[in-house]
Amino acid sequence: MGNVVVIGAGIAGIQAALDIAGHGIHVHLVEREPSIGGHMAQLDKTFPTNDCSMCILSPKMVDVARHPDITLHTCATVEKIEGKAGNFRVTVKEFPRYIDTTTCTGCGDCIEICPVEVYNRFDAGVGVRKAIYKPHAQAVPDVVVKDPEHCIECGLCYDACGPGSILRKDEERVIVIDAVSIVITTGYSVFDARNKPQFGYLARPDVITSLELERMINASGPTGGKVLRISSGKKPRSILFIQCVGSRDMTIDRPYCSCVCCMQALKNAMLIKEKNPDTEVTICYMDIRSYGKGYEEYYERAKATGVRFLHGMPSDVLHDRDGVIVQVEDSETSQLHTLRPELVVLSVGIGPSDTAGRFAEMLGIPCEDTGFIKPINDALDTTGTIRPGIYVAGTVTAPRDIPDSVASGGSAAIRAYIDAIRTRSA
């Protein structure tokens, strides 16, 4: 029976790969990062149950690594897709890790001894990583990767590595895979808050994004689960969330709702109040969109914990000698509020991944005006495309939360499985 290629190993891609492989069909799962897991691996809790994110995701990641019918390609990109349904040829380029993955145990001795510290994208810049590193403790595959751009070749890691797994030289590898169908689950990109300069992101240290807050709240994150002010390293006494930064905004051609921002803000606001009941937490919003099962109850729970909701959007975040100052009009009462939060959290929206357009062009599949890949029908067929044998799932087609992404990945898996069965029967 033919192979299926799944491009992107976030939660949707992982679910699709496991479902397809569970039916005895071999899957090649391609991920450009050193570890699978996607954005979900960065989160602390999931709404509306506040379950640990990695407690849900990590077992699935391990299942992928152990499954005999899944071949995992990390640090890899798809360079070319040729052919048609039932007979695709997919060219995958694997970038060098400078690690012998067959002998590396992921012990971390090389990481501890490395003297170089650089920006850590997984921690959204709140923390740092070494020039040789694992993205996080539960990374799959459980091996390190050396960053040749920042490595100074001091030689300490070679001496520290007992198995001798660190390579001085490594090369790119090109693999050609024959596949009956392809599932694209390349995820989303986070809005760059610098594109809304009125909110002072990066210009004022105590203005952060919702993703940076996620890494602070996470117990395994750079601050050990403590929410701190960047300027002083102290706990803030008051926190302001500003919603819809990069969502529902015609001035920057992002007219759509990002689907997850309201619930993410509610979740993080409650987590802050649970740990620090005396912290004043305010959420400035246009509308609270709590549409899913249990979501409205979650909203009511947030209000019960003392989270303040202010129906209005500030025009800017200003700074004076006393700190940050924000003025916002409550649209329900027309009252003007002057707030002085010690920490401002911008709830940034999500958009199409930076590779979505490239894959759409490569395959001759149309994109929406927003940049998301367009499925056949937004209501009746959300995983099929105009190209037979090519399926899309997760946030590559629209903003989705985790349950919807999992369901979408499962739906695409069924379509790919049917293709494989038909090819075998032909």
C-alpha positions in Angstrom: 0.0 0.0 0.0 1.3 3.5 -0.9 2.7 6.1 1.5 1.0 9.3 2.7 3.1 12.4 3.4 1.9 14.7 6.2 3.6 18.2 6.0 3.8 19.9 9.4 3.8 18.2 12.8 1.7 20.3 15.1 -1.3 18.8 16.8 -3.3 18.5 13.6 -0.4 16.9 11.7 0.3 14.5 14.6 -3.3 13.5 14.8 -3.5 12.9 11.0 -0.3 10.8 11.0 -1.4 8.7 13.9 -4.9 8.1 12.4 -3.5 7.1 9.0 -0.7 4.9 10.4 -3.3 3.3 12.7 -4.8 1.7 9.6 -1.6 0.2 8.5 -0.6 2.9 6.0 2.9 4.2 6.1 3.2 7.9 6.9 6.2 10.2 6.3 5.7 13.1 8.7 7.8 16.2 7.7 8.6 18.9 10.2 10.9 21.9 9.7 11.7 22.3 13.4 14.0 20.1 15.5 11.0 18.7 17.4 7.4 17.9 16.6 4.6 19.4 18.6 4.1 22.9 17.0 2.7 25.8 19.0 0.8 23.6 21.4 4.1 22.5 23.0 4.6 26.2 24.0 1.4 26.4 26.0 0.9 25.8 29.7 -2.8 24.9 30.0 -5.6 24.4 27.6 -9.1 25.9 27.8 -11.8 25.3 29.0 -10.6 22.5 31.3 -7.2 24.0 32.3 -5.6 20.6 31.6 -1.8 20.6 31.1 -1.0 21.1 27.4 1.9 18.7 27.3 0.0 16.1 29.3 -2.3 15.9 26.2 0.3 16.4 23.6 3.4 14.5 24.8 1.9 11.0 24.7 0.9 11.6 21.1 4.4 12.8 20.3 5.9 9.7 21.9 3.4 7.5 19.9 4.6 9.1 16.7 8.2 8.4 17.5 7.4 4.7 18.4 5.0 3.9 15.6 6.4 1.4 13.1 4.4 2.9 10.3 5.5 6.5 10.8 8.8 7.8 9.5 9.7 11.1 11.1 11.7 13.8 9.2 12.6 16.8 11.5 14.8 19.8 10.5 13.3 19.1 7.0 11.3 21.0 4.4 9.4 19.9 1.3 11.2 21.3 -1.7 9.1 19.9 -4.6 5.8 18.0 -5.2 5.2 16.4 -8.6 2.7 14.0 -10.0 -1.0 13.5 -9.4 -3.3 11.7 -6.9 -2.2 8.2 -6.3 1.3 8.9 -7.7 2.9 11.9 -6.1 6.7 12.3 -5.8 7.7 14.4 -2.9 11.2 15.8 -2.6 12.2 16.4 1.1 15.4 18.2 2.1 16.8 17.3 5.6 19.1 20.0 7.0 22.1 18.9 9.0 21.8 18.6 12.8 25.5 18.0 13.3 24.4 15.1 15.5 24.6 11.4 15.1 20.9 10.7 16.0 21.5 7.0 16.3 23.9 7.4 19.3 22.7 10.6 20.9 20.8 9.9 24.1 19.6 13.5 24.7 21.3 13.6 28.1 22.1 17.3 27.9 25.7 17.2 29.0 26.7 19.1 25.9 24.1 21.8 26.6 25.2 22.4 30.1 28.8 23.0 29.1 28.1 25.2 26.1 29.1 28.8 26.8 27.1 30.5 24.1 23.6 31.8 24.8 21.3 33.2 22.1 17.7 34.2 21.5 15.3 31.3 22.2 12.4 31.3 19.7 10.6 28.5 21.5 10.5 30.7 24.7 9.3 33.7 22.5 12.5 35.5 23.4 11.8 35.6 27.1 14.5 33.0 27.7 17.7 32.0 26.0 19.1 28.8 24.7 22.6 27.4 24.0 24.3 27.0 20.6 23.7 23.3 21.0 20.2 22.6 22.4 16.9 20.8 22.6 13.9 23.0 22.0 12.3 21.8 25.3 12.6 18.9 27.8 10.0 16.7 26.1 11.3 17.2 22.6 10.7 14.4 20.0 13.0 13.1 18.7 14.9 13.3 22.1 18.2 14.4 20.6 20.0 17.7 20.5 20.7 19.9 17.5 23.8 22.1 17.0 23.2 25.6 15.6 26.1 26.3 13.2 25.3 30.0 12.9 26.0 30.6 16.6 28.4 27.8 17.5 32.0 29.2 18.1 33.6 25.7 17.9 35.1 26.0 21.3 35.2 22.2 21.4 33.8 21.7 24.9 30.7 19.8 23.7 32.9 17.3 21.9 34.7 16.5 25.1 31.5 16.4 27.1 29.6 13.9 24.8 30.3 10.4 26.1 28.9 8.6 23.0 30.8 11.0 20.7 27.5 11.9 18.9 28.4 15.5 18.0 29.7 15.8 14.4 32.1 18.4 13.2 30.8 18.1 9.7 27.3 17.2 8.4 25.5 17.6 5.1 22.0 18.1 3.8 20.2 15.0 2.6 17.6 14.9 -0.1 14.9 12.2 0.0 12.3 11.4 -2.7 9.1 9.8 -1.4 6.4 8.2 -3.5 3.0 9.0 -2.0 -0.7 8.4 -2.9 -1.8 11.5 -1.1 -0.5 14.5 0.8 -1.9 16.2 3.9 -0.8 19.8 4.6 -0.9 20.9 8.2 1.7 23.7 8.3 -0.1 25.6 11.1 -0.1 29.3 11.7 2.1 32.3 12.3 1.7 34.7 15.2 1.0 38.4 14.5 4.0 40.6 14.9 2.9 43.2 17.4 5.5 45.7 16.1 3.0 46.3 13.3 0.8 48.1 15.8 3.4 50.6 17.1 0.8 52.5 19.1 0.9 49.8 21.7 4.6 50.1 22.3 5.7 46.5 21.9 9.5 46.3 22.2 9.6 50.1 22.7 8.4 49.6 26.3 9.8 46.7 28.3 6.6 45.9 30.2 4.5 45.4 27.1 4.6 41.8 26.1 2.6 39.4 23.8 0.2 36.6 24.8 2.8 34.0 23.7 5.5 35.6 25.9 3.0 35.4 28.8 2.4 31.7 28.0 6.1 31.0 28.3 6.2 32.9 31.6 3.2 31.1 33.1 4.6 27.7 32.1 6.3 26.0 35.0 9.0 24.7 32.6 9.4 28.1 31.0 12.2 30.6 31.5 10.8 32.2 34.6 9.7 28.9 36.3 6.0 29.8 36.1 6.3 33.3 37.5 4.7 36.3 35.7 7.3 39.0 36.0 7.8 42.6 34.7 10.6 42.7 32.1 11.8 46.0 33.4 12.4 45.0 37.1 12.0 41.3 37.4 9.3 41.8 40.0 5.7 40.5 40.1 3.3 43.0 38.6 0.5 44.3 40.9 -1.8 45.1 37.9 -2.0 43.5 34.5 -3.9 44.7 31.4 -4.9 42.5 28.5 -5.6 44.2 25.2 -7.6 42.0 22.9 -7.7 41.8 19.1 -4.2 43.0 18.4 -3.8 41.8 14.8 -7.4 40.5 14.5 -10.6 42.1 13.3 -8.6 45.1 12.0 -9.2 46.4 8.5 -6.3 48.9 8.8 -3.8 46.0 8.5 -5.9 43.8 6.2 -6.7 41.3 8.9 -10.5 41.4 9.1 -11.1 38.0 10.6 -11.4 36.8 14.2 -8.4 34.7 15.3 -10.7 32.4 17.2 -8.5 31.6 20.2 -7.4 35.0 21.6 -10.4 35.6 23.9 -10.3 32.2 25.5 -6.5 32.3 25.8 -6.8 35.6 27.7 -9.5 34.3 30.0 -7.4 31.2 30.7 -4.2 33.2 31.5 -6.1 35.8 33.5 -7.6 33.0 35.7 -4.2 31.3 36.1 -2.7 34.7 37.3 -5.6 35.2 39.8 -5.3 31.7 41.1 -1.6 32.1 41.9 -1.8 35.8 42.9 -5.3 36.7 44.0 -4.2 40.3 44.9 -3.1 41.0 41.4 -5.5 43.3 39.6 -6.3 41.9 36.1 -8.3 43.8 33.5 -9.3 42.7 30.0 -10.1 45.4 27.4 -12.2 43.8 24.6 -14.4 44.5 21.6 -16.5 41.3 22.1 -15.9 38.2 24.1 -16.3 35.3 21.7 -16.8 32.2 23.8 -18.5 30.0 21.2 -17.4 26.5 22.0 -18.7 23.8 24.4 -18.1 25.0 28.0 -16.6 28.3 26.8 -19.4 30.5 28.1 -19.2 28.9 31.5 -15.5 29.5 31.4 -16.2 33.2 30.8 -18.5 33.3 33.8 -15.9 31.5 35.9 -13.3 34.2 34.9 -15.6 36.9 36.1 -16.2 35.0 39.4 -12.5 34.9 40.1 -12.3 38.7 40.0 -11.1 39.4 36.5 -12.3 42.8 35.4 -13.8 43.2 31.9 -13.7 46.6 30.2 -15.8 46.9 27.0 -13.6 49.2 25.1 -10.3 49.3 23.1 -7.4 51.7 24.0 -6.0 53.7 21.1 -2.4 53.5 22.4 -0.2 52.6 25.3 1.7 55.7 26.6 4.6 56.1 29.0 5.5 58.7 31.5 7.9 58.9 34.4 5.5 56.9 36.6 5.3 54.0 34.1 2.7 52.9 31.6 -0.6 54.8 31.1 -3.6 53.6 29.1 -6.8 55.5 28.5 -9.9 53.6 27.4 -13.5 54.5 27.0 -16.1 52.0 28.3 -18.5 51.7 25.4 -21.3 50.5 27.7 -21.2 53.5 30.0 -19.2 56.1 28.0 -16.9 56.5 31.0 -13.3 57.3 30.3 -10.9 55.1 32.4 -7.2 55.9 33.0 -5.3 52.8 33.8 -1.8 52.4 35.0 -1.0 48.7 34.6 2.5 47.4 35.6 2.3 44.9 32.8 0.5 45.0 29.4 -0.3 41.8 27.5 -1.2 42.2 23.8 -3.4 39.3 22.7 -1.9 38.9 19.3 -3.9 37.2 16.5 -2.9 34.3 14.3 -2.4 34.3 10.6 -1.4 31.9 7.8 2.0 30.2 8.2 4.8 31.6 6.2 4.9 28.5 4.1 1.2 28.3 3.2 1.5 30.5 0.2 4.5 28.6 -1.1 2.7 25.2 -0.9 -0.4 26.7 -2.5 1.6 28.0 -5.4 3.6 24.8 -5.8 0.4 22.7 -5.9 -1.9 25.2 -7.9 -4.3 25.5 -4.9 -5.9 28.9 -4.3 -5.6 30.9 -1.1 -8.1 33.1 0.6 -7.6 36.9 0.5 -6.3 36.5 4.1 -3.6 34.1 2.9 -5.0 30.9 4.4 -5.3 28.0 1.9 -8.8 27.7 0.5 -10.5 24.3 0.9 -13.2 23.2 -1.5 -16.1 24.4 0.7 -15.9 26.1 4.1 -19.1 24.4 5.3 -19.3 21.0 3.4 -15.7 20.0 2.7 -13.1 21.8 4.9 -10.2 19.4 4.2 -10.4 18.7 0.4 -8.8 21.0 -2.1 -9.3 21.5 -5.9 -6.4 19.2 -6.4 -7.3 15.5 -5.9 -5.2 13.8 -3.4 -4.1 17.0 -1.6 -5.8 17.6 1.8 -5.5 20.4 4.3 -6.1 20.4 8.0 -5.7 22.5 11.1 -5.0 26.2 11.1 -3.6 26.2 7.5 -7.1 27.0 6.3 -8.4 29.2 9.1 -7.8 30.0 12.8 -8.9 27.1 15.0 -8.5 26.0 18.6 -7.0 22.7 19.6 -10.1 20.5 19.6 -11.1 21.8 16.1 -7.6 21.2 14.9 -7.6 17.6 16.1 -10.9 17.0 14.5 -9.7 18.6 11.2 -6.5 16.4 11.3 -8.7 13.3 11.8 -11.0 14.3 8.9 -8.0 14.7 6.5 -6.7 11.3 7.7 -9.9 9.6 6.6 -9.6 11.1 3.1 -6.0 10.0 2.8 -6.8 6.5 4.0 -9.6 6.2 1.4 -7.1 7.2 -1.3 -4.7 4.6 -0.1 -7.3 1.9 -0.2 -8.4 2.8 -3.7 -4.9 2.8 -4.9 -4.3 -0.7 -3.5 -7.5 -2.0 -5.0 -6.8 -0.5 -8.5 
